[in-house]
């Protein structure tokens, strides 16, 4: 199974990333300008009706799975089977991703993207052990549907994954299934016990940088609410740069994408160690910026808006 891999690190490290970008190639001003510009590289974006398949590896409570399931269901603004709360909503947040597709569709016949949840695959017996390599993640991703699909591998808090916590909280890539069809996949780890200061911020004190009081997770589960943040960012990156030649900033080997270009930004006025202006649930004290189905509340990352060339927050 061939693939490429894009990692996503969550937290207060976005300033260090930005600083590193400025120094990527000082030999050519034109080349540096290309790196600093968010560009469309003429490749494919995910379009049409795409199924999201969730592959749960390890132990997850039904209540934890429901947090992710409701988030995926909340992405579609056309969903009417369950009550969707008014703005700011998850569906409104996703409309920034749709702007990328609108820009491409102006020049091509490609359709827009719609997402829907299809299947759950449970692997509670740790079929590949509790220490996974990149090869294992690809194999797990291959268990999901391989036609018009994004297969999301979620690993539980007691599973170690190659590169997890050291340089990434999740990643996305693509592979070829047994039928030869190309599909996209995402991996996300539960950082509740392994590296919450890196991958569950702002629901945990940051491992580095300015220190502030952590926020209360909107679904009372810092690990899973952190996974939703990662999933949201990686879904945006997968939709707009699924095969490495879509929308991104910087070199192809280390791109900033629609979500990762705005790491650490959740509301207006954000800065390192401060997530920005957010809403607070009067009952639970949980901080959030988006509402979803079944009364859910989520904290979602800002996305890079291709129309304004800036990080866009919900309010």
N, C-alpha and C positions, 0 to 999 in steps of 0.2 A: 504494500500500500504506500504509494508515494504521497508525500505531504510537505507543506511548509509550516512554520509555526511562528505566531506572533504572541508575545507575552504581554501581560498587563499587570503592573504593580500599582497597588492602591495606597493612598496615604498622603503624606506631606512632602513627598520627594519631587513634586513637579517642577519646582524652581531649579533643582539640581539638574533635572533632565533638560530643561530649557537652556540652562547655561552651557551644558555639554553640546547642545545643538549648534550654538553660535560658533563653536570651535571645530565643527566637523571637518571643514575643508577651507583653510585660509589661503590655499594656493590660487583659487580662482573665484573672483567676486561673482561672476555669472553663476558658477556652480553653487556657491553659497546661497545666492538669492533663490536658486531653484530649490535647494534644500529647505529654505525657510518659508517657501510658498506651499500652501495646501493645494495640491493639484490632482486632476483626473488623469490617469495614465493609460487611458483608452481601453482598459480591460473590462471584464464582465462585472456587473453588479448582480446580486441575487434578485430575481424578478419572478413574478407569477405567484401561484399558491404554494407556499413553502410550509412543510410540516415541521414542528419542533418535537423531537423525541427525547425524553428525559431518561437517562441511564443512571440509576442510583447505585453507587458502589459502596457497600458498607452499611452501617446501621443508621437509619434515619427514622425518626418518629413520624407517624402520619401527620401530626400537626406541623412538623418541619417541612414535609413534602408539600403540604397545602400552601405554605407561604410562597414557594416557588411556582407552584401550579397556578395560583391566583394571579401572580405577577404576569406569567405568560398569557393567561386569558385576558388580562387587562390591556395588553398591547393593541388589540384590535378595536378600533372605534366603532366597528359595525356590529360588535357582539351585542345581542339584545336579550339573550336567554337569562342573564343575571344582571341585576341592577348595577350600573356603573355610576359612580359618584360624579358630581360636577367638577369642573376645573378647579384647581390644577389637577390634571389626571395623568395616568400613565400613558393613555392614548394620545394626549396632547404632547407629552414629552417625545413620543415616537414620531410625531409629525416633522421634527427637525431632520430625522433620518430620511423621511420621504422627500425632503427637498433635494437630496442628492439624486434620487431617482428621477425627479421632475427635470432636473438640469440635463441629465443624460437623455431622457425621452424626448426632449425638444429636438435632438439631432438624430435620433434613431427611432425604430419602431418597437423598442423594448417596452414591455408593460411595467406596471408598478408592482410592488411587493406586498403580499398579504401573508400574515403568519397565523398558524393555528396549532394548538396542541393536539398531538395524535396519540402517542403511546408512552407508557411507563415500563421500563425494564428494570427489575429489581435484582441486584446481586448482593444479597445480605450475607452470603457465605464466604465472601472474599476469595473468589475463584482464582485470582492471580496473586493472592497474598496481600500483606499490608504495606509492602514497599513496592511502588510501581515505577517503571521506567517509561520513557516516551513511547517506546514500542508497545507497552501494555495499554497506555491510554489510547493509542490508535486502534488497537485490537478491540477495546471496549467500545469505542466510537463506532466501529464497524458492525456492531450488533444491532444498531438502529436501522431504520429505512434508508435506502441509498439512492432514492430518486426524489428530487425536489425536497430535500430534507436538510435540517440542521440537527445534528445529533449532539446532545449536551451531556457530557459525563460529569457527574457530581460525586466527589469523593468525601467520605465522612471524616470526622475530626481525628480519628485514630489511624488514618491512612497517610503514609508519607509518599510524596511524589517527587520525582527527579526535578530539581530546580525550585520546588515549592519553598517559599519563605526566603530563599537566598536571593532570587532575582525576579520572582513573579508570584502572583496570586492566582493566575489563571492564564489561559492561552487559547488561541483559535488557529485552525489550520484546515487543510482539505485532504481528501484521500480518494483512491479509486477502489470501489467495491469489487466483488467477485464478478459482477456483470460488466465491469469496465466503466460504469457510470461514476462521475465525479460528484462527491458530496462534501458539504462543509461540516465541521465539528468544532465544539468548544469544550474545554475542560476548566473546571473550577474546583478549588479545594476549600473545605471548611476549616477556617483558621482559628476556631474558638480556643484551642489549647496549644497550637503550634506556634503561631505568630500573630496574635490579635493586634499587636501594636503596629504591624505592617499592613495586614490585609483586612482588618475589621475596623480600622479608624474610619469615622470619628466615634464609633461606639466603644472604643478602648483608647486609653492613653497612648499617644504615638511612641514608637520605639526610639525615634530620633527627632531632633528639631524642637521647635517651640512646644512647650507643654501646656495643656489646658484640660479642663474637666471633660471627660468623655460624655457624649450625648446618650440619652436613653434610646435603645433600639425600638422602632415603631411597632414591631411584632414581638417584642420582649425576648428576642433571641439574637444576640450580637453576632454569633457565627453565621446564622442563616440570613440575617439582614445584610451582613457584609457580603455574603455570597450573591445576594440579589444585586448589590452595587456592581460587583464584578461581572455578573451575567449581563446586566444592562449595557455596560460599556462594551463588552465583547460581542453582544448581539449587534450593536451599532457598527462595530468594526467589521464583523462578518458580513453584514448586509451591504456595506459600502466598499469593502475590499476583501472579497471572499477568497480570491486566488492570487493575491499579491500584485495585481496590476490595476486596481481600482483607484479609489481616492485615498491619498495619504500624504503626509509631510515628511521630508527627510529621506534618508537612503532606504532602499527597498529592504535591506537586511535588518534595519531597526526603525521601522516607520512609526510615526505618530498618526493615529487614526481618529475617526469622528469622536470616539469616547476618550481614548487615552491622551488626546491632545489637551484635554481639560481636567486632568487628574487633580483631585483635591478641591475642586470647585463644585459647590452644591447650591449656593444661593448668592444673591448680590452682596458685594462687600467682602467676599472671602479673601483670605490671605493665609500664609503658612501657619497651621495650627488652629485656624478658624474656618469652619465649613461655610459660613455665610448666613444670611438671614433666612430662617426656616420657620415653619409652622410647628406648633407644639400641641399635642393632644391633651385636652384639659383633664381627661380621666386617667390616662396612663403616663403622661409626661413624656411620651415618645416624640422625637423630632422627625419631621417628614416634610416632603415637598410635593408629593403626588398621591392621589387617591386611586384606588382600583376597585375591582369587583369584590363582592361579599364584604364590603365595609373595610377592606384592607387599606393600609397607609404604608407608603414606601419612601425611602430616601434614595433619589436617583442622581447620578452625576450629570453635570453640565455637558452639553454636546457642542462640538464645533459647528457653527452655522455657516454653510457655504455661501449664503447670500450676504451676510454681514462680515464674514471673515473674523468672527469673534466667538468666544464661548457663550453659549446661550443657556440661561437658567429659566426655570418655569415662571418665576416672578421676582 
